[in-house]
Amino acid sequence: MIRQQDGQSSDAHAGSGVRLGVLRLKKRVDFVAAAKGRRQHQRNFVLQARERDSTLEDDLARVGFTVTKKVGKAVVRNRIRRRLREAVRLADESLFKTGCDYVVAARREALTASFDELRGELGRALKKIHRAGDSRSPAAPAADSKQDL
């Protein structure tokens, strides 16, 4: 193992995030807030996303992972979480929007899916979730289909 000098860090271990442009979500309040945002359902996971108020916080995207006990025992859940973390780490940074929080809620199928399939689904989900967010504003009320007489 190569030891770093004080004050130096390698690219692989820089920061507390998955990669330099993406940090990890760790607080429950952030997970709950992301659950209220947009969702994109895939075969192996559900991607939840929300734009956060980045007044004092870092503008980097943050990603959290959720694997419930319904998916399996601890060994299975941890393996799925590791696979999803690696898929996020290898994903194109330009797909993650700065100032957004993402939660990847795994399904059991993520255990047996090929890694290329996981990466492809993640890329498609990120593109779709941002495309859906650009076309309509969540604060805008739905138009009434009935006309006033």
C-alpha positions in Angstrom: 0.0 0.0 0.0 1.3 3.4 -0.9 1.0 5.9 1.9 0.1 9.5 1.1 2.0 12.4 2.5 0.1 14.7 4.9 -2.0 17.1 3.0 -2.1 15.0 -0.2 -4.9 12.7 -1.3 -5.3 10.4 -4.2 -8.2 10.8 -6.7 -9.7 7.5 -5.5 -10.0 8.6 -1.9 -10.6 12.4 -2.3 -13.6 13.7 -0.4 -16.3 11.7 1.2 -18.3 11.1 -2.0 -18.5 8.3 -4.5 -16.4 10.5 -6.9 -15.2 14.0 -7.1 -18.4 15.4 -8.7 -20.9 13.3 -6.7 -21.2 13.1 -2.9 -23.0 10.6 -0.7 -26.4 11.2 1.0 -26.2 10.0 4.6 -28.9 11.8 6.6 -32.4 10.5 6.8 -34.0 13.9 6.2 -32.3 14.1 2.8 -33.6 10.6 1.9 -37.1 11.6 2.9 -36.9 14.8 0.9 -35.7 13.0 -2.2 -38.7 10.6 -1.9 -41.0 13.6 -2.4 -39.3 14.4 -5.7 -39.5 12.9 -9.1 -39.2 9.2 -9.7 -38.0 7.0 -12.5 -38.9 3.3 -12.3 -36.5 0.8 -13.8 -36.4 -3.0 -13.7 -33.6 -3.1 -11.2 -34.2 0.0 -9.1 -36.2 3.2 -8.7 -34.4 6.5 -9.0 -35.7 9.4 -6.9 -34.4 12.9 -7.5 -35.1 16.4 -6.2 -33.4 19.7 -6.6 -32.3 21.1 -3.2 -32.0 24.7 -2.0 -28.2 25.1 -2.3 -27.8 28.3 -0.3 -24.9 27.3 1.9 -24.4 23.7 0.8 -22.0 22.4 -1.8 -23.4 22.5 -5.3 -22.3 19.0 -6.1 -24.8 16.2 -6.8 -25.4 13.8 -3.9 -26.4 10.1 -4.2 -27.9 7.8 -1.6 -28.7 4.1 -1.7 -31.6 2.2 -0.2 -32.0 -1.5 -0.1 -34.8 -2.7 2.1 -35.0 -5.9 4.1 -37.6 -7.3 1.7 -34.8 -7.6 -0.8 -32.9 -10.1 1.3 -30.6 -10.7 4.2 -27.6 -8.4 5.0 -25.2 -10.2 2.6 -27.5 -9.8 -0.3 -28.4 -6.2 0.5 -24.7 -5.2 0.9 -23.8 -6.9 -2.4 -26.6 -5.0 -4.3 -25.5 -1.7 -2.6 -21.9 -2.3 -3.7 -22.9 -3.0 -7.3 -25.1 0.1 -7.4 -22.4 2.3 -5.9 -19.9 1.1 -8.5 -22.4 1.8 -11.3 -22.8 5.4 -10.0 -19.1 5.8 -9.7 -18.5 4.8 -13.3 -21.5 6.8 -14.6 -20.8 9.9 -16.7 -20.6 12.9 -14.4 -22.5 15.1 -16.8 -25.7 13.0 -16.2 -25.8 14.2 -12.6 -27.3 17.7 -12.2 -25.5 19.9 -9.7 -27.6 20.8 -6.7 -29.6 17.6 -6.9 -30.1 14.8 -4.5 -30.6 11.3 -5.9 -31.8 8.1 -4.1 -31.4 4.7 -5.7 -33.9 2.3 -4.2 -32.8 -1.2 -5.2 -35.0 -4.1 -6.2 -34.0 -7.7 -5.9 -33.4 -8.0 -9.6 -30.3 -5.8 -9.2 -28.5 -8.8 -7.7 -28.7 -11.0 -10.8 -28.7 -8.3 -13.5 -25.6 -7.9 -15.5 -23.4 -4.9 -14.6 -23.7 -3.4 -18.0 -27.5 -3.5 -17.7 -27.3 -1.7 -14.3 -25.1 1.0 -15.8 -27.4 1.4 -18.8 -30.5 1.7 -16.7 -28.8 4.3 -14.5 -27.9 6.4 -17.5 -31.4 6.1 -19.0 -33.1 6.9 -15.7 -30.9 10.0 -15.1 -31.7 11.3 -18.6 -35.4 10.7 -18.3 -35.7 12.1 -14.8 -34.1 15.4 -15.9 -36.1 15.5 -19.2 -39.3 15.1 -17.2 -38.3 17.9 -14.9 -37.5 20.3 -17.7 -40.8 19.9 -19.5 -43.1 20.9 -16.6 -42.8 22.7 -13.3 -43.8 20.8 -10.2 -45.3 23.9 -8.7 -47.6 24.6 -11.7 -51.2 23.5 -11.2 -52.8 21.0 -13.6 -54.9 22.7 -16.3 -58.7 22.2 -15.8 -60.1 20.2 -18.7 -63.6 21.7 -18.3 -64.3 25.0 -19.8 -66.4 27.6 -18.0 -69.8 28.1 -19.5 
